[in-house]
Amino acid sequence: MKSQPPGFIVTVSERFVKREKEKARALRKTAWWQRKIAQGRCHYCGREFSPSELTMDHVVPIIRGGRTTKGNVVPACKECNSRKKYLLPVEWKEYLQRLQTQEQKK
């Protein structure tokens, strides 16, 4: 199998996306998720937020084949979730490193 170019997006069926989003809605109602957000910390930036300010982020995005499982969802602030979009963990890490480098140059 050939390796994919950077930024390659796996296209998944609308049915798959719909099913995973339904699972996410159900998972958000569980005691497990309520405990996760009660900690009040964004998985990505580490800042503290009220539970109502945290969103559910799929570490491996649904659109890239990620599933709604306890091992693939984390609490994230709206800013990090919006910036991360459909990036994979390695792509997100590279993005954050570029931001940090730009900030250091200022």
TAZI-V184045 format. One record per residue. N is the residue number from 0. SS is DSSP state (@ for helix, = for strand, . for the rest). PSI is psi in degrees with one decimal (none if undefined). NEAR is the number of other ideal C-beta (glycine too) atoms within 10 Angstrom. Layout:
N&SS&PSI&NEAR / N&SS&PSI&NEAR
//
This chain:
0&.&131.1&3 / 1&.&146.8&4 / 2&.&149.4&6 / 3&.&149.9&9 / 4&.&156.9&6 / 5&.&141.6&9 / 6&.&6.3&9 / 7&.&130.8&9 / 8&.&124.8&13 / 9&.&129.9&13 / 10&.&130.1&8 / 11&.&161.7&15 / 12&.&154.0&8 / 13&@&-34.6&7 / 14&@&-43.5&8 / 15&@&-48.2&14 / 16&@&-46.7&12 / 17&@&-44.8&11 / 18&@&-43.8&14 / 19&@&-35.8&21 / 20&@&-36.0&13 / 21&@&-41.6&11 / 22&@&-39.4&15 / 23&@&-42.5&17 / 24&@&-41.9&11 / 25&@&-42.0&11 / 26&@&-34.5&16 / 27&@&-21.5&16 / 28&.&-5.7&9 / 29&.&156.6&11 / 30&@&-35.5&8 / 31&@&-49.3&11 / 32&@&-39.0&19 / 33&@&-37.6&11 / 34&@&-38.9&10 / 35&@&-48.5&21 / 36&@&-22.8&18 / 37&@&-24.3&13 / 38&.&-23.6&12 / 39&.&26.5&14 / 40&=&132.1&18 / 41&.&131.1&21 / 42&.&-32.0&17 / 43&.&-51.6&21 / 44&.&-16.6&14 / 45&.&-0.7&9 / 46&.&159.0&12 / 47&=&141.7&12 / 48&.&161.6&19 / 49&.&152.8&9 / 50&@&-34.8&14 / 51&@&-16.9&7 / 52&@&-5.3&15 / 53&=&142.6&25 / 54&=&165.5&18 / 55&=&123.1&17 / 56&=&137.0&23 / 57&=&118.1&22 / 58&.&-52.3&18 / 59&.&110.1&18 / 60&.&148.1&19 / 61&@&-44.8&20 / 62&@&-18.0&16 / 63&@&14.9&16 / 64&.&1.8&14 / 65&.&152.5&19 / 66&.&160.6&15 / 67&.&91.0&19 / 68&.&160.1&13 / 69&.&-28.6&11 / 70&.&-6.4&8 / 71&.&4.7&15 / 72&=&142.1&23 / 73&=&154.7&19 / 74&=&135.8&23 / 75&=&145.0&23 / 76&=&159.5&21 / 77&@&-35.6&13 / 78&@&-49.8&15 / 79&@&-43.2&21 / 80&@&-41.6&19 / 81&@&-39.2&11 / 82&@&-37.7&16 / 83&@&-37.7&20 / 84&.&-117.2&11 / 85&.&18.3&16 / 86&.&145.6&19 / 87&.&161.4&20 / 88&@&-43.4&11 / 89&@&-36.5&9 / 90&@&-39.0&15 / 91&@&-42.6&18 / 92&@&-43.1&12 / 93&@&-40.3&13 / 94&@&-46.7&14 / 95&@&-38.1&16 / 96&@&-39.3&10 / 97&@&-42.3&10 / 98&@&-44.4&11 / 99&@&-41.9&10 / 100&@&-42.3&9 / 101&@&-40.5&9 / 102&@&-38.2&8 / 103&@&-28.8&7 / 104&@&-20.0&6 / 105&.&none&4
//
